[in-house]
Amino acid sequence: MDGQGIVNTIMTLFLLLIFAYISQELQIWKMVSEIEAYLSIFRIARDHALGVTSNTFKKLLPKSNSSKKIEYEKIKNIDERIQELVDLTIIEPVNLDPYGIVKKIKHIILVTEKTVENEIKIILPNIKRSEIKNLTNLIDATRILNFIYKFLDHNYRIARKFKSLWLLMQIYALLPFITQEVKALENAIEAFNKGLPVGDSVGPLVASKLIKKYSGFENIDTPVEDTVITRVNIDNREIYIVKAQGPGGTTGRLDDAIEWLFNNIGKKFSMIITVDAALKFEGEKSGTITQGFGVAIGGTGVEKFNIEEIASKHNIPLYAILIKMSEIEALSILTKDLYEATEKALNIIERVIRERSIEHDKIILVGVGNTIGIYP
Amino acid sequence: MSLDEKLFEIKRKRIPIYFILLIGLIILAIHFILMAYFTNNQDYASFSLLTLVAAGYIGYNLSKFLNTTISKYTTVKLLTCKKCGYSNEDKNVDKEDYIMKENGICPKCGGKMIIEGIYRIEEKTKPSLLELFGLKKKNKK
């Protein structure tokens, strides 16, 4: 190889290296610009949620004849209190020794719930309980939006600071899932603000329809906080319908209600049926109903654990009726497809009760989910 | 404005750039084809091919974007008469409304109406070309 050939080879290799570098820089530039665009959208969504929450609180403020200065101070104070509630952090209990952790989680959740409700009561002393529940939901949704934005922004800044392609790639890969969640929460803000039922409310809606059909809203008891129990008769079977107490936005204390039934009605239940919303796969149609075995309850898993404990202790079959929907639909105002699915679910429940039990059996039916905008 | 609409707004700003790029690339491709034809130079043919590929890529993205649909939702309440079963959808959903609440009187039999359901109905709209190029503002309901 002569001198010119060597120079040519080196030049070719050099050009290849430059192209490889440029291609990577272009890739980073594309990712950075997309992540920045999404981050700005998430910030807008967070700010919008904060604005909606703050406005809702201000609208519910009792009218007073105090001076403008005092009114301004009040409003400023409300904004600060809302920001405090949004920035709240829930610390999970230590899991080095997991024995008894469920009780600890439940305790922390209940304390958080009570404290937030009390805070709202202090800010707005004259509002109804259902409104307190809706405001709690609104603050929860805003808190999650705030966390998502802050977490993503933190990771993005770290990635930029250390020029880490791999960190950027991870954020970029997660963007579709995070966007789905933000979309869902943004829609939830609208629903919680207006107090309208969401996709997750299908469980309580089915329970409510059953109560209406078989008892006409008579004999409704509230032995456990935020939870109602009604006894109805379907084909000579005693059905105890358990659901969160509406129309305020709450998921109730379903495990405590079931425990109350076992302590006060008796231990001989022939089955426990749970009706809940379930996440669908992308190819599945919304409103599809599937049956399953076990307890259909999402969330932290505390209620699921407690119901499973009771059922396995007394050897009671656990049946589940699942109404499929996307994550966005679960937190958005109920769609017509999902509403129509509740009618089908009702028929399936009646069939399950008829086919899997005999006359005079006692059955527990639980409508799982947020009962916002649904009575009783 | 929903998140979909915000994303659409961000992407919409890129349309004129895509459009100008597409026209520029098409003109360039025609130029290279003519040069290749009149000079018989192979390089021009290669360049024209490259520009055509780039124009095709931008054109495909632009056509995908022009076919974007945006979902609009209307929330309705389904009112049913307790007595005669007559039902109708009402678009006036108040903040105080909830499912199983008594709401008004039946226009047919005078019985009590109950809110049997509250749900939203999806309506897909395709923005016009003028809206896409920012020459016409969207109709706000």
Interface residues (C-beta under 8 A of the other chain):
Chain A: A37 I41 I44 A45 T179 V182 K183 E186 N187 K194 G195 L196 P197 L205 S208 K212 F217 G246 P247 S332 I333 L334 T335 K336 L338 Y339 G373 I374 Y375 P376
Chain B: S2 L3 D4 K6 L7 I10 Y73 T75 L78 V93 K95 E96 D97 Y98 I99 M100 K101 G117 I118 Y119 R120 I121 E122
